């Protein structure tokens, strides 16, 4: 097997395994869970069994799943009283029933914790907790109290872990159980049920770009919103060329940033004549350092 063939097979195996996971199979079966409370129209599609049209597996999500499993095993080995990946059933006030799996339960502390892996932990610290994550952890808590695994008024906790490895310490948000959040979850699910029963669209809660990147129903859900007419001929070629160049530019930006991390504080030049230096820029609002990397003119390898 050639190296490129192995690399492609390796990725396809991971994507296939992810598609066969219990969580993925739950969505295929038409069952929404606490983690599906991100978009009501998406939840409606899951409930009515709409075929998935966009099955692009996310490498970040798959890597996050592996990190998840490692976190739970390590935590369990160190703290045997903790419970991990506990299957629970949650009944909402409107009678709707959800199923899900709680990441970590501490019966002694009377708490439930959900692990989230993120690519930019500093950004998450700045913007705070995601409301969808807050709904999710509260639903787990509700089910655990109903099952008498936890006592009333438990601590709900979300632990954001940096999957890039740039930050050792996670960002943790926690609070006591809030009945008002359960009320909002109840209303959210009631909206989905109403749309299903009356064969109507539900609210599309995600921006289009997030749908395109993450939703398996994007092509079905958003196609009718496209405007304009068919582009053909040279203009079509130009459109595809622009798209490919834009995609390459985004990829190059990622590679550039990854390389920059290894050049913090580095000043000098390579044997091939690539010079690196850091420049301090002074402005009224403060100073900052920027990197300059360029090829020295007329340089020949010695």
Buried (B, 14 or more C-beta within 10 A) or exposed (E): EEEEEEEEEEEEEBBEEBBEEEEBEBBBEEBBBBBBBBBBBBBBBBBEEBEBBBEEBEEEEBBBBEBBEEBBEEBBEEEEEBBBBBEBEBEBBEEBEBBBBBBBBBBEBBBBBBBBBBEEBEEBBEEEBBEBBBBBBBBBBBBBBEEEBBEEEBBBBBBBBBBBEEBEEBBEBEBEBBEEBBEBBBEBBBBBBEBBEEEEEBBBBBEEEEBBEBBBBBEBBBEEEEEEEEEEEEEEEEEEEEEEEEEEEEEEEEEEEEEEEEEEEEEEBEEEBEBBBEEEEEEEEEEEEEBEBEEEEEBEEE
